[in-house]
Amino acid sequence: MEVVIVPDSAAGGDLIAEAMADLLRRKPDALLGVATGSTPLPVYEALAAKVRAGEVDTSRARICQLDEYVGLPYGHPESYRSVVLREVVEPLGLTDEAFMGPDGTAEDVAAACADYDRALAEAGGVDLQLLGIGTDGHIGFNEPCSSLASRTRIKTLTQQTRQDNARFFSGLDEVPHHVITQGIGTILEARHLVLLATGEAKADAVALAVEGPLSALVPASALQLHPHATVVVDEAAASRL
Ligand code: GLP
């Protein structure tokens, strides 16, 4: 695992956007796995700026989602489908056809999970998966005690994660309890994993993931198993390393 310490989140965004741009120059139809939350926004802004400046052509790029809330109506502004379309797909000038994600509105959620897992493999696998990290060490929505071999499936959010994500909703009661997430085993199949963490609130989770033992209690520690994992942290998130 390579750990890169950057001065701030903007520098982290620039670094990862350049890695994505470099990948797209080598493989124009690369499948980029994107994460939601506040942390990766500087990455998407920096990549969109490169597109506007003509530094990279994303016209054949493909985007896939990491996770999704279960039960939010189609088009809900905080469904991760809506967030990824708004924050990534549209700014990069892509159409919905370039985008794939799990169906959080499906009646048969288990089937939707299996379908998505299969669709990722049939698409040739994820070339670069961007990850954030939860304050409890989760990646995607793989909460502590998730199997390190897990596949895309339904999960129940911890109270901590619901509280962390309540800021995107009108209140805690609005945050769904259930989600679909790529499993840790699914995530580990991506060719390159890039985890971005910024801010002091992530410092403990980063230290456990990077320097602690491999443990299902800290899902992000699974990156230790991956042959090509990069952890990009700002000074604050690196403060307990
Ligand atoms: C959610 C997402 C994760 C993300 C995490 C941290 O739980 N499912 O993919 O990493 O939030 O979000 P933030 O970057 O806003 O702290």
Boltz pocket constraint, residues with backbone or C-beta under 6 A from the ligand:
constraints:
  - pocket:
      binder: B
      contacts: [[A, 35], [A, 36], [A, 37], [A, 38], [A, 39], [A, 40], [A, 66], [A, 67], [A, 131], [A, 132], [A, 133], [A, 134], [A, 138], [A, 139], [A, 140], [A, 141], [A, 161], [A, 165]]
      max_distance: 6.0
